[in-house]
Amino acid sequence: MSVNPAIKGRAFGDRVLLGLVILLAIVMVAPVFFVVALSLKNNQELMVDPNSVFRLPFTLVNYVNTVGTSSVFRWVLNSLIVAGGLTFFTLILSSLAGYGFARLNFPGRDVLFIIVLLGLAVPEQAVLVARHQIFSWIGFHNTYHGLILPGLSSAFGVFLMTQYFRAIPRELDEAAMLDNASRFRIFWKVLLPLTVPAQATLGIFTFLGAWNDYFWPLISATKKEMFTLTVGIASTQVNFAQSQGIGFLMAQAVFAGAPILIVYLFFQKYIVTAVSGAAVR
C-alpha cells in the first residue's frame, strides 16, 4: 500500500521541525545545567582545572556558605514582601483600571488611556533622579513602601486587563443589571473571575520583575537590613569573584532564581491559557 507523497512530505517536515525545537530547547537549557554544575563544584578545584565541571566529586559547600550568610534569610523575606506586595496591589489597581477603561464611559477616557499607554515608552532611568529626590524628601527610602510604590504604575498591567475585559461579552453585564446588580458586584462576582488567566500572567510577570529588580533597590535600600536578595547577594561578592569564587557565585544565582522557577511551574497552566486565549481573539 503506497503512502500519499503529500502526507509523507508533511510527516518529514514535522520531524524536522520537532528536531529543531529539541535542538533549540537544548541550547536554551544547557546554560542552566552549566550554572547548576558550577554551583556544585569546589572553587579551588575549578581554579586548578576549569574542565572538571561535569566530573565527580560534587559538593554542597557553596550552598552552605550562601545560606550561612548572616542576613540572607532577611533578604529573602524582604524580597518576598516587596515582590508579593507589589504583585498584590498591581493586580488590584490594574483590574480596577482595566474594568473602568473597558466598561465605563466617562469624559476623557480615550485620552487618558492613551496617556497610560505612553507610559510604556518611558524608561525607568528617565524618571530615576526625580523619583529619588521625591522619595528622599518624604523619607521613603529604606522602607518597604518606598520599594513597592514605584512599581505600582504598571502601564502594561492596565493595558493587559483592559484588553481582557473588552474581550468579555457585554451581555454578561446586561444580564447582571437585570438582576439589579451594582457595578462593583458585576465587576467582583461576574467579570473578575473570568480574568483569572490574565491576572495569573500579569502576577507572574510582576513578581518576576520585582524579584529580579536590582536598580531601584540598590538606590532606595541603603541599610543592610533593608536589602532585597539581589542587592544583598551582590554585596557579599568579593573582588575577582568570577575567577576565584565562581562556584559560590553560581550557587547564589541558583538560590536567587529557585523561587521564581517554583512560582512559574505552579502558575504555568494559567499563562498557557491566557496566551492561547489572546491568540484566538
Backbone bond lengths (Angstrom), bond angles and torsions (degrees), N, CA, C in turn:
res aa  C-N    CA-C-N  psi(-1)  N-CA   C-N-CA  omega(-1)  CA-C   N-CA-C  phi
1 M - - - 1.463 - - 1.516 109.07 -
2 S 1.319 117.05 120.84 1.460 121.73 -176.56 1.526 110.72 -80.85
3 V 1.325 114.80 147.84 1.456 121.78 179.67 1.527 108.80 -96.72
4 N 1.312 115.22 135.74 1.463 120.49 178.15 1.533 109.50 -56.37
5 P 1.379 117.04 125.42 1.481 118.62 -179.12 1.523 113.04 -57.63
6 A 1.333 117.37 -33.45 1.466 120.18 -179.83 1.524 110.94 -65.37
7 I 1.359 114.49 -43.08 1.471 118.63 178.83 1.522 110.48 -66.56
8 K 1.336 116.05 -40.48 1.460 120.18 179.49 1.523 111.30 -63.57
9 G 1.345 116.18 -42.15 1.462 119.69 177.98 1.515 112.44 -65.61
10 R 1.359 116.21 -37.96 1.464 119.75 178.13 1.518 111.51 -66.07
11 A 1.345 116.45 -39.13 1.467 120.19 178.20 1.530 110.61 -64.70
12 F 1.329 116.41 -40.44 1.460 119.54 177.63 1.531 111.04 -63.86
13 G 1.326 115.70 -42.39 1.469 119.47 177.66 1.515 112.47 -62.00
14 D 1.351 116.34 -38.36 1.467 119.87 177.98 1.525 110.83 -64.58
15 R 1.340 117.02 -38.56 1.470 119.95 178.71 1.532 110.82 -65.89
16 V 1.317 116.03 -41.64 1.463 119.46 178.54 1.526 110.45 -63.02
17 L 1.326 115.74 -44.22 1.467 119.61 179.43 1.524 111.19 -62.77
18 L 1.344 116.38 -42.25 1.466 120.21 178.27 1.518 110.85 -62.92
19 G 1.349 116.71 -40.55 1.452 120.24 177.62 1.514 112.64 -62.25
20 L 1.344 116.52 -40.22 1.466 120.47 178.21 1.523 110.98 -66.09
21 V 1.325 116.67 -39.99 1.471 120.53 179.14 1.530 109.95 -63.51
22 I 1.335 116.94 -44.34 1.470 120.62 178.87 1.525 110.45 -62.70
23 L 1.336 116.30 -41.69 1.463 120.14 179.32 1.524 111.37 -62.63
24 L 1.321 116.77 -44.65 1.463 120.54 178.77 1.527 111.06 -65.35
25 A 1.340 116.77 -37.33 1.467 119.91 178.02 1.527 110.75 -63.51
26 I 1.344 116.31 -41.05 1.471 119.98 178.22 1.523 110.36 -63.57
27 V 1.335 116.41 -42.39 1.467 120.61 179.67 1.526 110.60 -61.99
28 M 1.338 117.37 -38.43 1.462 120.69 -178.43 1.525 112.17 -75.35
29 V 1.330 117.24 -35.28 1.467 120.86 -175.15 1.528 111.78 -85.16
30 A 1.340 117.44 -25.87 1.462 120.83 -176.31 1.525 113.50 -54.13
31 P 1.352 120.03 -44.63 1.475 118.63 178.34 1.524 113.52 -60.54
32 V 1.345 116.37 -32.73 1.468 119.50 179.24 1.519 110.15 -65.43
33 F 1.334 116.65 -45.97 1.468 119.91 178.06 1.530 110.88 -63.58
34 F 1.317 115.98 -35.32 1.462 120.03 179.49 1.528 110.47 -65.76
35 V 1.333 116.78 -41.84 1.465 121.38 178.35 1.525 110.17 -63.02
36 V 1.341 117.08 -45.58 1.468 120.59 179.33 1.525 110.88 -62.24
37 A 1.339 116.66 -41.75 1.463 120.21 179.17 1.518 111.11 -63.36
38 L 1.319 117.55 -42.32 1.465 120.82 177.91 1.524 111.38 -62.64
39 S 1.339 116.14 -37.45 1.468 119.26 -178.41 1.522 112.47 -67.96
40 L 1.335 117.10 -18.37 1.469 121.39 -178.87 1.523 113.10 -98.30
41 K 1.328 117.55 9.78 1.459 121.63 -178.82 1.524 111.18 -110.38
42 N 1.312 115.11 148.37 1.462 121.06 176.73 1.525 110.12 -69.52
43 N 1.320 116.95 135.97 1.462 120.88 -176.41 1.529 112.31 -61.22
44 Q 1.320 116.92 -40.53 1.458 119.86 -179.80 1.533 111.65 -64.93
45 E 1.327 115.89 -37.17 1.465 119.36 178.92 1.528 110.93 -66.82
46 L 1.320 117.23 -37.43 1.465 120.35 178.27 1.523 111.20 -67.31
47 M 1.317 116.45 -34.78 1.459 119.41 178.63 1.529 111.08 -67.25
48 V 1.340 116.94 -36.61 1.468 120.76 -179.47 1.522 110.85 -75.40
49 D 1.345 116.32 -44.48 1.461 120.69 -176.39 1.528 109.29 -140.60
50 P 1.327 118.50 95.91 1.478 121.26 179.99 1.519 113.17 -62.56
51 N 1.338 118.30 -20.52 1.458 122.05 -178.87 1.522 113.21 -81.67
52 S 1.331 117.36 3.45 1.467 120.74 -178.50 1.521 112.62 -87.84
53 V 1.328 117.04 12.57 1.465 121.16 -174.27 1.517 111.95 -57.15
54 F 1.332 117.50 -45.61 1.458 120.87 -173.95 1.528 112.58 -101.24
55 R 1.329 117.11 21.60 1.462 121.13 177.81 1.524 110.36 -114.08
56 L 1.316 115.43 147.90 1.453 120.35 175.52 1.524 109.39 -67.10
57 P 1.337 118.73 154.02 1.471 126.60 5.12 1.534 111.66 -92.46
58 F 1.338 114.70 160.54 1.448 121.76 173.24 1.534 108.69 -109.47
59 T 1.300 116.21 159.28 1.468 120.91 -176.84 1.524 110.51 -145.21
60 L 1.322 115.60 154.60 1.465 121.81 177.39 1.527 111.38 -103.15
61 V 1.318 116.83 13.58 1.459 119.61 -175.18 1.532 111.73 -62.65
62 N 1.317 117.77 -33.19 1.466 119.72 179.60 1.526 111.22 -66.05
63 Y 1.350 117.05 -37.60 1.461 120.15 177.80 1.530 110.51 -71.77
64 V 1.325 116.47 -36.33 1.468 119.81 176.84 1.526 110.25 -62.43
65 N 1.337 116.29 -42.15 1.463 120.05 178.54 1.520 111.64 -66.83
66 T 1.339 116.55 -36.07 1.469 119.80 178.64 1.519 111.03 -66.44
67 V 1.334 116.47 -48.54 1.463 120.48 179.39 1.517 110.79 -67.90
68 G 1.331 116.62 -29.07 1.455 120.26 -179.82 1.506 114.36 -71.81
69 T 1.332 117.62 -10.43 1.460 119.58 175.39 1.518 108.82 -60.35
70 S 1.295 117.96 130.67 1.463 122.83 -168.25 1.521 113.76 -57.57
71 S 1.323 118.05 -34.09 1.466 120.41 -172.22 1.520 112.90 -109.80
72 V 1.327 118.89 10.19 1.453 119.75 -171.64 1.524 112.15 -64.32
73 F 1.333 117.83 -38.15 1.462 119.51 179.96 1.529 111.10 -72.04
74 R 1.325 117.13 -30.79 1.452 120.38 173.12 1.520 110.46 -64.28
75 W 1.328 116.48 -39.94 1.463 120.43 179.09 1.523 111.09 -67.30
76 V 1.334 116.50 -38.62 1.464 120.03 176.56 1.529 109.96 -62.48
77 L 1.342 116.76 -43.47 1.460 120.80 178.29 1.526 110.84 -61.53
78 N 1.339 116.85 -43.40 1.467 119.89 178.00 1.526 111.36 -60.33
79 S 1.331 116.70 -43.62 1.468 120.03 179.82 1.520 111.07 -64.77
80 L 1.329 116.73 -39.37 1.465 119.74 178.33 1.520 111.40 -64.75
81 I 1.337 116.86 -42.22 1.467 120.43 179.76 1.523 110.44 -65.17
82 V 1.327 116.61 -46.06 1.463 120.28 -177.85 1.525 110.83 -67.64
83 A 1.326 117.06 -49.98 1.461 120.09 -178.22 1.530 111.43 -66.97
84 G 1.329 116.94 -42.42 1.460 119.92 178.69 1.514 112.79 -66.07
85 G 1.347 116.86 -44.73 1.461 120.30 178.68 1.518 112.19 -63.88
86 L 1.324 116.20 -43.16 1.455 120.37 179.46 1.525 110.93 -63.50
87 T 1.320 117.02 -42.17 1.462 120.66 178.94 1.519 111.44 -64.50
88 F 1.321 117.25 -44.81 1.464 121.89 -178.73 1.525 111.55 -60.72
89 F 1.312 116.89 -51.40 1.467 119.41 -176.74 1.526 112.12 -73.22
90 T 1.322 118.22 -29.89 1.464 120.48 175.88 1.519 110.63 -65.11
91 L 1.327 116.83 -41.38 1.458 119.94 178.32 1.525 111.21 -63.52
92 I 1.317 117.00 -40.83 1.466 120.12 179.28 1.525 110.78 -64.59
93 L 1.330 116.93 -52.79 1.456 120.90 -176.59 1.526 111.82 -65.70
94 S 1.323 117.51 -42.36 1.467 120.70 -179.06 1.526 110.96 -66.60
95 S 1.327 117.55 -38.39 1.461 120.41 178.96 1.530 111.26 -66.58
96 L 1.316 116.75 -43.87 1.465 120.09 178.82 1.529 110.84 -65.00
97 A 1.332 116.81 -44.96 1.461 119.83 179.78 1.524 110.98 -66.43
98 G 1.332 116.85 -40.83 1.458 119.91 178.54 1.511 112.15 -62.53
99 Y 1.320 117.40 -40.71 1.460 121.04 176.93 1.521 110.80 -64.15
100 G 1.335 116.58 -42.72 1.464 119.90 -179.88 1.516 112.47 -62.49
101 F 1.337 117.06 -45.18 1.461 120.64 -179.72 1.533 111.94 -69.20
102 A 1.320 116.99 -32.34 1.464 119.99 -174.96 1.517 113.50 -86.80
103 R 1.337 117.41 -29.78 1.460 119.49 -170.31 1.533 114.51 -118.20
104 L 1.317 118.91 -21.81 1.458 121.16 -175.05 1.524 110.95 -103.59
105 N 1.312 115.78 145.08 1.464 121.97 174.77 1.528 108.65 -107.92
106 F 1.321 116.62 117.46 1.460 121.41 179.00 1.521 108.63 -144.49
107 P 1.322 118.23 155.41 1.468 121.37 -176.62 1.528 111.79 -59.42
108 G 1.324 115.69 133.06 1.458 120.60 177.37 1.505 114.87 77.93
109 R 1.340 117.44 14.88 1.463 120.00 -176.65 1.531 111.66 -61.19
110 D 1.323 116.86 -49.22 1.468 120.34 -177.10 1.525 111.63 -65.42
111 V 1.337 116.25 -39.48 1.467 119.75 179.26 1.524 110.26 -65.47
112 L 1.324 115.60 -42.53 1.466 119.96 179.85 1.522 110.63 -64.92
113 F 1.335 117.67 -37.35 1.459 120.44 178.96 1.531 110.75 -66.32
114 I 1.314 116.92 -38.21 1.464 120.43 176.73 1.521 110.59 -63.83
115 I 1.338 116.85 -39.77 1.465 120.71 178.13 1.529 110.09 -62.74
116 V 1.348 116.24 -40.43 1.466 119.66 177.56 1.519 110.43 -62.43
117 L 1.333 116.98 -42.97 1.459 120.28 179.97 1.525 111.91 -64.65
118 L 1.337 116.39 -31.89 1.465 119.15 177.70 1.532 111.11 -62.89
119 G 1.335 116.03 -23.44 1.462 119.39 176.74 1.510 112.99 -62.38
120 L 1.343 117.40 -22.85 1.459 120.53 176.90 1.516 111.68 -67.92
121 A 1.337 116.54 -24.16 1.466 120.41 -176.51 1.524 112.96 -92.99
122 V 1.336 117.40 -4.49 1.467 120.73 -177.97 1.530 108.87 -94.91
123 P 1.316 119.57 113.79 1.466 120.84 178.84 1.524 111.28 -70.37
124 E 1.321 114.95 151.21 1.467 119.99 -179.07 1.521 111.51 -60.60
125 Q 1.324 117.11 -34.60 1.460 120.68 -177.25 1.531 111.99 -63.87
126 A 1.340 117.05 -24.72 1.458 120.41 -177.11 1.524 112.13 -69.56
127 V 1.325 117.13 -26.05 1.468 120.66 -177.18 1.525 111.12 -112.49
128 L 1.309 117.70 8.78 1.464 120.96 -172.83 1.525 112.28 -64.94
129 V 1.325 116.54 -45.90 1.469 119.66 -177.55 1.526 110.55 -64.15
130 A 1.333 116.38 -45.90 1.465 120.00 179.53 1.524 110.87 -63.09
131 R 1.320 117.11 -42.33 1.463 120.46 179.22 1.523 110.70 -63.15
132 H 1.331 116.96 -43.13 1.460 120.45 179.47 1.532 110.87 -61.08
133 Q 1.315 117.73 -42.80 1.463 120.95 -179.31 1.528 111.05 -66.43
134 I 1.337 116.99 -41.77 1.467 120.26 -179.85 1.523 110.56 -64.39
135 F 1.329 117.16 -46.84 1.456 120.57 -177.73 1.528 111.32 -68.47
136 S 1.324 116.52 -31.79 1.456 119.45 176.01 1.521 110.77 -69.16
137 W 1.327 116.96 -37.87 1.471 121.75 -178.67 1.521 111.44 -67.15
138 I 1.343 117.44 -39.66 1.470 120.33 -178.37 1.537 112.02 -92.10
139 G 1.332 117.29 1.87 1.451 121.33 174.68 1.516 115.27 73.08
140 F 1.330 117.23 36.93 1.459 120.99 -177.66 1.527 113.27 -96.08
141 H 1.317 118.27 -6.12 1.456 119.55 177.90 1.530 110.07 -68.40
142 N 1.343 115.50 149.12 1.464 122.78 -177.83 1.527 112.06 61.18
143 T 1.326 115.73 36.93 1.464 122.15 174.18 1.527 108.51 -135.24
144 Y 1.328 115.41 158.50 1.460 118.95 178.46 1.528 111.60 -66.86
145 H 1.335 116.86 -41.95 1.469 117.79 -179.41 1.521 111.12 -68.04
146 G 1.330 116.89 -25.89 1.451 118.83 175.29 1.520 112.29 -68.62
147 L 1.337 116.81 -29.78 1.457 121.18 177.53 1.524 112.34 -83.69
148 I 1.324 117.51 -25.19 1.463 121.48 -175.11 1.531 112.73 -91.16
149 L 1.313 117.80 -43.45 1.464 121.21 -170.91 1.526 114.98 -55.56
150 P 1.335 120.79 -43.27 1.472 118.82 -177.64 1.520 114.20 -59.72
151 G 1.324 117.68 -27.81 1.462 120.05 -177.34 1.514 114.52 -84.09
152 L 1.341 117.60 -5.92 1.456 120.01 -176.20 1.530 113.02 -74.42
153 S 1.326 116.64 -19.76 1.471 119.71 179.04 1.519 108.96 -83.80
154 S 1.320 115.58 73.27 1.460 121.78 -174.67 1.520 110.24 -95.01
155 A 1.331 116.57 96.68 1.462 120.54 177.78 1.529 110.76 -64.43
156 F 1.327 116.51 -38.27 1.459 120.07 178.97 1.528 110.85 -63.36
157 G 1.334 117.45 -41.54 1.452 120.87 179.63 1.520 112.00 -62.74
158 V 1.330 116.90 -43.35 1.473 120.80 178.47 1.523 110.31 -63.01
159 F 1.328 116.25 -43.83 1.468 119.95 -179.96 1.527 111.05 -63.24
160 L 1.347 117.14 -45.60 1.459 121.08 -178.53 1.527 111.00 -61.25
161 M 1.321 117.78 -48.38 1.456 120.94 -177.83 1.524 111.57 -68.92
162 T 1.329 117.95 -34.84 1.466 120.56 177.15 1.525 110.55 -61.97
163 Q 1.328 116.57 -46.60 1.463 120.30 -179.97 1.523 111.23 -65.19
164 Y 1.317 117.16 -35.51 1.459 119.97 -179.23 1.524 110.84 -70.79
165 F 1.336 117.13 -41.17 1.462 120.17 177.58 1.524 110.94 -65.66
166 R 1.320 117.61 -37.12 1.458 120.84 179.27 1.526 111.98 -64.65
167 A 1.325 116.98 -28.05 1.466 120.61 -179.37 1.524 112.60 -77.92
168 I 1.325 118.19 -13.30 1.462 121.40 179.05 1.525 108.73 -81.63
169 P 1.331 119.06 130.06 1.477 121.13 -178.32 1.518 112.42 -57.48
170 R 1.323 115.42 137.82 1.466 120.76 179.57 1.527 112.09 -71.67
171 E 1.311 116.93 -15.17 1.465 119.56 178.27 1.528 111.45 -59.32
172 L 1.339 117.18 -28.27 1.466 119.71 178.01 1.525 110.77 -65.88
173 D 1.335 116.96 -40.54 1.465 120.52 176.97 1.522 110.82 -62.91
174 E 1.333 115.39 -45.17 1.459 120.01 -177.11 1.520 111.28 -64.19
175 A 1.331 116.66 -40.02 1.464 119.61 178.23 1.520 111.29 -64.89
176 A 1.325 117.08 -38.86 1.472 120.22 178.58 1.517 111.18 -68.93
177 M 1.338 117.21 -36.48 1.464 120.28 178.73 1.528 111.10 -65.22
178 L 1.338 116.84 -32.87 1.463 119.97 177.28 1.522 111.47 -64.45
179 D 1.334 115.42 -24.29 1.470 120.26 176.60 1.520 111.90 -92.88
180 N 1.358 115.97 15.62 1.472 122.63 177.66 1.529 112.89 63.42
181 A 1.313 116.69 32.07 1.459 120.28 176.66 1.530 109.63 -79.82
182 S 1.325 116.59 140.80 1.454 121.33 178.17 1.527 110.38 -75.87
183 R 1.340 115.59 168.02 1.463 120.05 178.55 1.529 111.17 -59.29
184 F 1.320 115.59 -44.62 1.467 118.67 -178.70 1.520 111.23 -66.24
185 R 1.340 116.50 -37.91 1.470 119.04 179.43 1.527 110.63 -66.26
186 I 1.335 117.12 -38.02 1.463 120.54 176.80 1.524 109.80 -62.44
187 F 1.330 114.75 -44.30 1.472 119.17 179.15 1.520 111.40 -63.03
188 W 1.325 117.09 -47.35 1.454 122.05 -170.97 1.532 112.67 -77.87
189 K 1.326 117.21 -41.45 1.461 121.05 -172.45 1.529 113.79 -96.00
190 V 1.340 116.82 -29.54 1.466 119.41 -172.98 1.526 112.29 -103.15
191 L 1.343 116.72 -54.48 1.459 120.44 -170.83 1.525 113.76 -86.39
192 L 1.331 116.85 -42.00 1.468 119.53 -174.82 1.528 112.85 -58.90
193 P 1.338 120.38 -42.55 1.472 118.94 178.20 1.527 113.67 -60.73
194 L 1.335 117.42 -24.25 1.464 120.49 -179.77 1.522 112.02 -78.08
195 T 1.323 117.28 -12.52 1.466 120.94 -177.04 1.527 112.19 -101.26
196 V 1.327 117.70 14.49 1.472 120.34 -177.71 1.526 112.22 -56.77
197 P 1.345 120.66 -43.41 1.476 118.68 178.30 1.523 112.82 -59.38
198 A 1.335 117.23 -42.96 1.470 120.18 179.07 1.524 110.53 -66.29
199 Q 1.327 117.68 -40.14 1.457 120.63 178.86 1.526 111.14 -65.18
200 A 1.329 116.85 -40.10 1.461 119.57 178.71 1.525 110.54 -63.87
201 T 1.326 116.59 -42.06 1.459 120.13 178.37 1.523 111.05 -63.38
202 L 1.331 116.60 -48.44 1.461 120.60 178.93 1.528 110.55 -62.39
203 G 1.325 116.76 -39.87 1.460 120.11 179.90 1.514 112.45 -63.02
204 I 1.328 116.98 -41.49 1.466 120.44 -179.69 1.521 110.49 -66.62
205 F 1.338 117.18 -46.08 1.458 119.96 179.71 1.536 111.22 -63.34
206 T 1.328 116.00 -38.73 1.469 119.64 179.61 1.524 110.73 -67.65
207 F 1.319 116.10 -45.78 1.464 120.29 179.28 1.520 110.52 -62.43
208 L 1.324 116.11 -42.71 1.459 120.52 179.78 1.524 111.15 -61.65
209 G 1.344 116.84 -45.90 1.462 120.12 179.71 1.519 112.23 -63.91
210 A 1.347 116.42 -40.89 1.460 119.78 -179.22 1.525 111.32 -69.74
211 W 1.328 116.78 -39.28 1.469 120.42 -178.82 1.527 111.42 -65.41
212 N 1.339 115.90 -39.87 1.463 120.64 -176.98 1.523 113.50 -88.96
213 D 1.330 117.39 -4.59 1.465 119.75 -177.10 1.527 110.36 -63.69
214 Y 1.299 115.20 132.47 1.461 121.33 -179.34 1.522 111.94 -122.59
215 F 1.324 116.06 -33.16 1.457 120.87 -170.33 1.529 112.04 -66.54
216 W 1.342 117.40 -56.68 1.461 119.84 -177.59 1.531 112.84 -69.08
217 P 1.349 120.95 -44.27 1.474 118.88 175.61 1.523 113.33 -59.35
218 L 1.334 117.35 -31.97 1.460 119.85 177.81 1.519 111.27 -63.69
219 I 1.338 116.67 -33.41 1.462 121.76 -178.72 1.522 111.70 -85.31
220 S 1.336 116.52 -42.69 1.459 120.44 -172.81 1.525 113.00 -83.23
221 A 1.336 117.98 -35.55 1.466 121.42 -177.45 1.526 109.35 -99.10
222 T 1.319 115.95 98.80 1.464 120.53 -179.43 1.529 112.28 -100.79
223 K 1.331 117.56 -12.02 1.461 121.24 177.28 1.531 109.57 -94.70
224 K 1.318 116.34 139.29 1.459 121.08 -174.32 1.521 112.22 -58.83
225 E 1.337 116.98 -36.09 1.458 119.23 -177.66 1.528 112.74 -72.44
226 M 1.346 117.86 -11.00 1.455 121.26 178.21 1.524 112.28 -105.54
227 F 1.319 118.03 3.71 1.461 120.70 178.27 1.531 109.91 -61.48
228 T 1.326 116.21 140.97 1.454 119.98 165.50 1.529 108.43 -83.13
229 L 1.335 116.53 174.21 1.458 119.40 -174.43 1.525 111.92 -62.86
230 T 1.322 117.83 -39.31 1.465 120.21 -179.08 1.517 111.42 -63.80
231 V 1.322 116.95 -44.89 1.465 120.73 -179.50 1.524 110.48 -71.41
232 G 1.335 117.06 -40.27 1.455 120.45 -178.96 1.516 112.55 -64.12
233 I 1.333 116.78 -44.84 1.458 119.91 179.30 1.526 110.73 -64.44
234 A 1.328 116.74 -40.66 1.468 119.86 178.34 1.523 110.89 -62.00
235 S 1.331 117.36 -33.66 1.462 120.50 -178.10 1.522 112.32 -71.71
236 T 1.343 117.62 -18.68 1.463 120.34 -179.15 1.527 112.87 -89.63
237 Q 1.309 116.74 -8.94 1.457 120.00 -177.69 1.518 109.85 -76.75
238 V 1.329 115.37 129.13 1.458 121.15 179.78 1.519 109.47 -86.88
239 N 1.292 117.17 171.76 1.461 121.22 177.47 1.533 110.50 -62.16
240 F 1.308 115.15 145.65 1.469 122.81 179.19 1.526 111.74 59.55
241 A 1.344 116.91 33.67 1.469 119.88 -179.70 1.516 110.84 -62.94
242 Q 1.341 117.14 -29.98 1.459 119.96 -178.45 1.528 112.03 -64.98
243 S 1.326 118.01 -26.37 1.464 119.83 -178.25 1.519 112.64 -107.33
244 Q 1.316 118.62 -30.30 1.461 121.38 -174.81 1.524 113.43 -103.69
245 G 1.320 118.80 -15.82 1.460 120.71 -178.06 1.508 111.87 -143.19
246 I 1.338 117.22 43.56 1.459 121.26 -174.91 1.521 111.76 -63.90
247 G 1.343 117.63 -36.38 1.457 120.54 178.57 1.516 111.65 -65.35
248 F 1.334 116.13 -43.63 1.463 120.97 177.60 1.519 110.62 -63.26
249 L 1.334 117.02 -39.64 1.452 122.12 179.28 1.524 111.27 -63.47
250 M 1.332 116.76 -42.66 1.460 120.67 179.54 1.528 111.31 -70.19
251 A 1.325 118.24 -33.70 1.470 120.77 175.95 1.520 110.30 -63.00
252 Q 1.325 116.51 -38.78 1.460 119.77 176.45 1.524 111.24 -64.14
253 A 1.332 116.63 -39.34 1.462 120.38 179.07 1.527 110.95 -64.09
254 V 1.335 117.08 -42.77 1.466 120.91 178.14 1.520 110.24 -65.42
255 F 1.320 117.42 -42.12 1.461 122.18 -179.45 1.526 111.10 -61.99
256 A 1.331 116.77 -39.45 1.459 120.76 -178.93 1.526 112.38 -76.59
257 G 1.338 116.96 -29.50 1.457 119.93 -176.20 1.512 114.78 -90.29
258 A 1.317 118.37 -17.29 1.466 121.26 -176.34 1.535 112.89 -60.06
259 P 1.338 120.54 -44.92 1.471 119.09 179.57 1.523 113.24 -59.68
260 I 1.330 117.46 -36.82 1.450 120.58 179.09 1.524 110.56 -64.70
261 L 1.320 116.96 -41.50 1.460 120.86 178.57 1.522 110.89 -62.51
262 I 1.319 117.24 -40.58 1.461 121.38 179.39 1.521 110.57 -64.35
263 V 1.340 116.89 -44.53 1.464 120.82 178.72 1.524 110.76 -61.34
264 Y 1.330 116.19 -44.16 1.463 119.47 -179.27 1.527 111.45 -64.07
265 L 1.321 117.90 -44.37 1.459 120.76 -179.92 1.522 111.37 -62.00
266 F 1.315 116.98 -33.59 1.459 121.11 -178.36 1.530 111.51 -72.99
267 F 1.351 117.16 -35.62 1.459 121.01 -174.51 1.531 113.62 -108.42
268 Q 1.335 118.60 11.22 1.457 119.69 -173.49 1.531 112.29 -64.12
269 K 1.332 118.72 -31.38 1.459 119.90 -179.31 1.533 110.90 -65.16
270 Y 1.339 117.19 -31.87 1.462 119.70 177.57 1.523 110.94 -71.31
271 I 1.320 116.51 -35.56 1.470 119.77 177.91 1.529 110.31 -64.29
272 V 1.340 116.02 -45.03 1.466 119.77 179.10 1.518 110.34 -61.98
273 T 1.329 117.38 -41.42 1.463 120.83 179.21 1.519 111.39 -63.16
274 A 1.334 116.43 -43.61 1.458 120.05 -179.01 1.516 111.40 -66.07
275 V 1.330 117.18 -43.84 1.463 120.67 -178.70 1.517 111.09 -66.67
276 S 1.348 117.14 -43.57 1.455 120.00 -179.86 1.524 110.90 -66.92
277 G 1.346 116.43 -36.88 1.455 119.54 177.49 1.507 112.05 -65.68
278 A 1.336 116.93 -39.43 1.461 121.25 178.40 1.522 110.41 -65.72
279 A 1.352 116.24 -37.46 1.457 119.24 -179.55 1.520 111.48 -66.60
280 V 1.352 115.90 -38.50 1.468 119.43 179.36 1.512 111.03 -65.82
281 R 1.338 116.07 -42.39 1.457 119.10 179.39 1.505 111.01 -70.72
